[in-house]
């Protein structure tokens, strides 16, 4: 009995010391006016860091510690009160183990994890003492949420397709860091014409401030807007340039977007605005084994491919080819330096204006096909890719096809990316790897989602 009391008392002391050490290391007991003013000043929210959220999380941990201490003290008092009864009754080792696990170890572990999860501000630079932290992250207890909203750094350290060094997954929290831009976006005259500021909206979306609020102003169109071409003509013809608002692009017409022009203003999907190059994609046999033909893919599931998603960057050529096969494809699009969204729509196809960091706006098990090309490659963070692939798996129906088209990465990273695609245990219909350069390889795959029943 005495040994048990010593063990329980020691645990209380250890927990208290850990808690005090955590607060001391955080600077709560430093005699520094700047730190005291930061933590106890009148401001609740600093640039990029929410003090109120931190205070709430600290309070949560203290409550857990206090609850554990009260429970341990109550148990010891009860054991002391019933000392005579307990001396006559023997406690088995299994019962003693169960008590320690359920009443001591688990609550202690929970409090320990809560302490680990508290994110304190990082001081960047000595001169300006700027406080930097992800917005509102201390409001969330569930670690999966915290992993999701933490920005994912590009693996190669370079700018990604969006022109940023990281990707912000969206649940709207990033708007806290973009207060100025969001206020500018919502500053308009009620019922009048909106500003020509789609590029500001796209900047907010790319940096995780999404979904954007609705606006009560009238969207502008080109002053020279013409009736679009008929569907039979529009699929394989460049749209009428007068139907595009060119004010926020480097180019002012489709001719300027030619791959021969070094000042075209975009670097992805070079040649996408040249129809003579687009017409040969996925229908002309290529020498590389990574290039799959549409007719060969559709032959695997004859008559089953009806609707699908093309997740990439382009002008809708994949959707146009599939339309000729009576398959409806929605194409994701952003206007990264060129009017990709407008071009897809003017060709008579469906652009889905969304970023890589958004949850797909489709219900579960609905798509027959997901095709991706020219978008994700070796810059992408593996955890971010994991979230994306699980979302694709969610919307792909049982028996649906995932077509990974010309994914490329460093040869040394190939095993990591292969695991990402193979973890879902899809059936392999096609799988091909080809060298891209000395250090990089292409991967193309056609995978079938297995049936999953409850």
Protein Blocks (a to p, Z undefined) as FASTA:
>chain_A
ZZmmmmmmmmmmmmmmmmmmmmmmnopmpccfklmmmmmmmbfbdghiafklmmmmmmmm
mmmmmmmmmmmmmmmmmmmmmmmmmmmpccdfklmmmmmmmmmmmmmmmmmmmmmmpccd
ddehjklopacddehklmpmblklmmmmpccddfklpacfkopabdcddehjmmmmmmmm
mmmmmgccehiacddfklmmmmmmmnopacdddddddddddfkbccdddfklmmmgccdf
klpcfklpmbfcfklmpmklmknopaghghklmmklmmmgokaccfbfklccfklmmmmm
ghkambdcdddddehlmmmmmmmnopacddddddehiafklmmmmnopacddddfkbccf
bdehkbfbdcdehkacckbcfklmmmmmmmmmmmpcghiacddehiacdfklmmmmmmmm
mmnopacfbdcdddfblmbccdddddddddddZZ
